[in-house]
Amino acid sequence: MVDPTSDVGDVDADDAPACADCGAPVTGDSHRVRSRIVDGDSEHVHFCDDDCLENWEQG
């Protein structure tokens, strides 16, 4: 998998992180990430686009 702190950009689906909402590979320019610190560790959550991010935030 691509380093989750980097700009994922245009990567192959096999190397892309999975969307936290729908599970699809996160590729392309519509990629969104939410980062947070959990118990001293950084956590990065990836999303396909704004719609998946919004669904996850509401859920």
C-alpha positions as CSV (number, residue, x, y, z in Angstrom):
1,M,0.0,0.0,0.0
2,V,1.1,3.6,-0.6
3,D,2.3,5.6,2.4
4,P,-1.0,6.8,3.9
5,T,0.5,10.2,4.7
6,S,1.5,10.9,1.0
7,D,-0.6,12.2,-1.8
8,V,-2.2,9.0,-3.1
9,G,-3.0,10.6,-6.5
10,D,-3.3,8.2,-9.4
11,V,-2.3,4.7,-8.2
12,D,-3.2,1.2,-9.2
13,A,-6.2,-0.2,-7.3
14,D,-4.0,-3.0,-5.9
15,D,-1.7,-0.4,-4.2
16,A,-4.5,2.0,-3.1
17,P,-5.9,2.2,0.4
18,A,-9.6,1.2,0.8
19,C,-12.4,3.7,1.4
20,A,-13.5,3.6,5.0
21,D,-17.1,4.1,3.9
22,C,-17.7,1.9,0.8
23,G,-14.5,-0.3,0.7
24,A,-13.5,0.6,-2.8
25,P,-9.9,1.3,-3.7
26,V,-9.2,5.0,-3.2
27,T,-7.6,6.4,-6.4
28,G,-7.7,9.6,-8.3
29,D,-8.1,13.3,-7.5
30,S,-11.3,13.0,-5.5
31,H,-9.4,11.3,-2.7
32,R,-10.1,12.6,0.9
33,V,-8.3,11.8,4.1
34,R,-9.1,12.5,7.8
35,S,-6.1,12.2,10.1
36,R,-6.2,12.1,13.9
37,I,-4.1,11.0,16.9
38,V,-5.4,7.9,18.8
39,D,-3.5,6.9,21.9
40,G,-0.4,8.6,20.7
41,D,-0.5,7.0,17.2
42,S,-1.5,8.8,14.0
43,E,-4.5,7.3,12.2
44,H,-5.4,8.1,8.6
45,V,-8.8,7.3,7.2
46,H,-9.2,7.4,3.4
47,F,-12.3,8.1,1.4
48,C,-13.2,7.9,-2.4
49,D,-14.8,11.3,-2.5
50,D,-16.7,13.9,-0.5
51,D,-19.9,11.8,-0.5
52,C,-18.2,8.8,1.2
53,L,-16.5,11.2,3.7
54,E,-19.9,12.8,4.5
55,N,-21.6,9.4,4.9
56,W,-18.8,8.2,7.3
57,E,-19.0,11.5,9.3
58,Q,-22.8,11.1,9.7
59,G,-22.6,7.4,10.6
